[in-house]
Structures are given as C-alpha cells and as structure tokens.
Amino acid sequence: MEQVLELARPVTAGGLDPPRSLICPPTGSGGIFRGPPQQAMRILLIEDNAKLAQTLKDILEQQGYSIDVARTAEEGDEFAIVDHHDVIILDVMLADRDGVELCRHLRRQKVVTPILMLTSLSETEDKVAGLDAGADDYLTKPFQVDELLARLRSLMRRSQASEGAVLRSGELEMNLLEHRVSLGSRPVKLSAKEFALLEYMMRNPRKLLTRAMISESVWDMNYESGSNVIDVYVSSLRRKIDRDPKKPRIETVIGSGYRFVDDPQKNDVHAQVAPFA
C-alpha cells in the first residue's frame, strides 16, 4: 500500500494553507528507488516548508543526488548565482518572495540552470505565468515521487544535450569530448585535476568560487582549512593558460577564493558554451 506523507504548511495571514502530500515509494518499484543516470547530479531545492524540504532532500539523496536546500528566496538566489547546479527545484509560494518573481530574477541574472517549479496552484494561468517567467517545467502538488524523478531526469538530459562539448573563453578552448585544451593554436597539457578545475571555473565565470566550493566540486571532499592543495593547482593552472601574468584569467579574491574572469582582454564577455563541431 502506498504511504502518503501529509506535510502541512504553517499558519499564514489567511489561515492554514492546504496540506502537501508526497506519495512514496515510487509506483511499481517495490520500494527500490532507481538512481540517476551515470553520475550523481547536484540539485538546488528552494522550499520554505521545513518538513517538505527534508522529505524531498531525503528522497533525492537516496537516489544519489547531491542536494543544497534554501529555505528562503534570498538564500536560494544566492545559491543559484554563486554555485553550479544541474537543476533547481523552486516552490512558487515562498514566504519572503513569490517564486515566479524569483524565477524571473534568476533568468535576468543569466542563470541558465533548468528550473522545475512546484506549486499547489493548478490553474492553467498559474502554470503559464511560471513558464513565461523562465521555468522549464511545472509540477503540481500533490505529486508522486515517480513523476518528480522522471521530470528531473528529463530536465537533466535536455540540459546536458544543450551544453555541447566545447567551452570557450577568448583564445582559450576546452574540448570535453576529446579531453583537450588549447590556447590559440598552442595545445595546453593539463593533469586530470587541472582539467577538472578549469572546467569548473569556465562553467562558473565571474562567480566567487571559495576553496570549499572548489574542494567539494572538483575533489569531491570537504575542504581542509590547513591545506594549500587548491592554491598549488590554481597556481599551476595559471602558468599554463595565462599568456600575460598581469592579466590573469583566474583572479584571487583575498580571504575568499578565486574568480574566473573569462577573456581578460574583454571583461564584458562571459565564457561561452559552444556546440561541438
């Protein structure tokens, strides 16, 4: 028998909001969740209902996903802009800001991460408003876990297909399929970790990347404050990709971390993700 989890929202000015339900385990699975394809993906969940947020986090982590949870629109805004995620799950009815407006704001800030909106509002005009604001998909509560997971897989497939296989920043080019980096016509030899570090930075241009963020994303481990391994790799990478040391592609943000500045000759141009040719 399916288990229904009733997750009531807190009292608002207009009284109690309708309860939220998740139906789990996924139908036909016998209680065994299917993991995400290939490697684990990173998801940002922006949800102000503590019980629902924890339930979703637990379910998605069982699938092997890495989950960041933001309990407010302000916190979600910061997460989405500063760090890289494969999908954003965004609740429409946030306490401090309307989710549709937050979605619109993120698109204005050039956040291209696929957004799946969750809402208890099932009217067509509500869905249209969310999609017009820049959302990629819409899921109405209550929903089955199966459907949520299927929609996430679909969004990730679309995102991966649209990313292409070549990252470019001025003369610097990174071919992900051939695992090759070049600076103009000159090939650049990188170690596996240097390659992963450069890819992470090129996918997050102009963003402050703390040492903890780099450690978790590139080394897949918690950052140890006493270690200088990240600084050593950044220094090595700089020597290989910077023709002019006075105009580095990787800036040091003193006391915080690093920032990839794209083409140092054109500070208004973002690193482009180009289709593989």
N, C-alpha and C positions, 0 to 999 in steps of 0.2 A: 504494500500500500504506500502511496506517495505521502511523504511528510510535508506538511505545509507549515512554514515558519511565518507567524504573524508579527510584523515589526511596526509598532505604532509610532507615529511622529509625535513630537512634543506639542503641548498646547500652544496655539497661536492666538492672535487677537480675535480671529473669527471662530475660535473653538478648536476642537480636535480635528486634525487632518485625517483623511481616510487611512486605515492601516495599509501597510505594504506587505506583500507576500512574495516569497520565492518558493517555487516547487522543486524539491530535490529528493532523491538523486535524479539525474537525467533519465528520461524515459527510455526503457529498453536496455539500460546499461547494467542493470543488476547491481547498481551502487558503485560500479567501477568507472571512474572518470577517464576520458581519453585525453591525453596530454596534447599540447600544442604541437604543430608540425615542426620537425627539425629542432632548433634550439629554443630555449625559453625567451620570451619577449617581455618587454618592460611596459607596464600599463600605469597610467595616472588615473586614479579614481577620485573624483571631486564630488563628495557626498557629505551632507551635514547631519544625516541621521546616523548616530554612532552605531546602533545595532545593525542596521543595514550595511553600513560601510564595513564593519567587522566580518559580517557573514559573507559578503562578496569577496573580501580580501582572503578569507579562509578558503573559499571555494576555488578562487583563481590560483592561489598558491598551491593547492592540491594538484592543479593542472600543470604546475611547473612555471607559471608566470611570476615575474618579479613585480610587486605592487607598491606604488607610492600612494599614500592616502592624504588628501587635503580636505579639511573639514569646513573650510570657508572659500568663497570665491577669490578673496585676496590671496590666500595661501595657494590656491590652485593656479592663479595667474602667475605667481612667482615660479612655481614648479614647472609650468608649461613653457615659460620663456627661458628659464635658466638651464634646464636639463633636457636630455633627449628621451622621448618615449615613443613607442611604436603605435600606441592607441591611447586616446583619452576617453574615459567614461565620465560623462558630465550630467549631473542631476539638474533638471530645469528649475526646481523650486528650492533655491538656496536662501538661507536666512539673510545674508548680507548683500546679495545681489542676484538679479534674475539670471538664470543660466543661459538663456538665449542671448542676453546682452553680453555676458562673459564670452560666449562663443564668437559673437561678432567682434568683440575687442581683440581676441586672440588672432583672428584672421587679419585684422588691421595691423597687428604686430608681426605679421608674416610667419605665424606659427602654422605650419602645413600638416602637422600631425593629424591623422584621421580622428574624428570625434563622433562617438556614439552617445546620443542623448537619451537619458532615462526620464520618464515622466508619468504621472498618474493622469495627465490630461490626454484624452484620446480623440478629441475633436480634430477634424482634418485641418482646420485653420491653425491649430496649435502646432501640428507637425510641419505644416508649410512654413510657419514662422521660424522654426528651428532650422529647417533645411535651407531656407533663404539666408539665415544668419551665418551659414557656412558649415553646418553639421553634415556628416557623411551618411549617418543612419540614425534611426529613431526606434526606441523600444518602449512600449507602454507597459506600465505596472498594472497588475502582477504579471510576471513572465516566468517561463520555465528556464531552468538552467541550460538545458539543451539549446534553446534558441539563442540565449546570450552567447554561449560558446561558439555557436555556428556563425553568428554575426561578427564576433571578434576575429575568427579565422578568415572570414571573407574580407574584412577591412584590412587585415594584415597582408593577405595575398595581393589585394589591389595596391596597397602601399608599396610592397616590395617590387611589384611589376612596374610601377611608375618611377621607381627610384633610378632605374638604369644601372649601368655598370661602370661609369666613369665620373669621377669628381674632378672639378677644375677650379683653379684659383689663379688667374693670370697665366703665367707660363708654367705653373705647377699643375701636373696632371697625374691622377691616380686611377689606374685601371684595376678594378676589383676582380674581374674575371681572370685576368692574366697575372694578377698579383705583381703589378709593375708600376713604378713611379718614374716620372721624367720631369726635368726642369728645362723647358725649351726643347732642344734636340738632344740634351745630355741625360742619359739614364742615371737614376739615383738608386744606389743599393741600400736597402734598409733591412734590418733584422725583423723577425716576426713581430716583436713587441713594438718596435719603432713604426712598423706599418700599421699596426692596430691603433697606436697612439695618434698617428697622423690622420687616419680615417675618422677617429672620434672627434678630433679637433676640426677637420674640414666639414663634418656633418653638423657642427655646432659653431658656426662662425660668429665672431663678435660677442659671444657669451662668456661670462666669467666661469671658468672651469676650475673648481677647487681641487686640491690634491686628493681629497676624499672622493670626489666625484670621479676623477680620473682612475683612482685605485679601484673603485667598485666597478667601473665600466670597462676598463682595459685589462686590469689584473684580476678582476672578479674576487676581490678580497677587501676586508676592512682596512682603512688607512692607518698606518702606524706613525704617529707624530714624530718619532725619533728617526725615521728612515728618510734617506735622501735619494732613494732609487728613482723616484719620479723626476727629480731635478736632474739627475745624471742622464736619463733618457731624453728629456727635453733639450738639454744642452747638446747632446749628440745629434739629435734631430735638427736643431737649428744649424749646426755646422754643415749639414748635408743639403738643406733646402733654401738657405739664405745666401744669395749672391752678394748682398750688401749688408754687413753686420750692423750698419747704422739704421737700416730699415728692416727690422726683423718681422717675419710673418707671425711669430709667436711672441706676444708681449708678456712680460712678467708683471702681475698685479701684486705689488709688495704686500706681504702679510696675508694674501688671499689665495693666489693661484696663478693661472695663466689665461690668456685670451688669444685666439687665432684671429688675425686681423685681415684675412683674405689677401688679396694682392696689395702689398704695401705701397705700390705706386698709385693705386686707385682705392682710396679708403671708403668710397661710397658704393663699392661693388661687393656683393655677397658671393661667397663660393657657390658655384653653380653645380647642380646635379644634372649631368647631361646624359642622354641616351647613348647606349653603346653602338658604335658604328663599325 
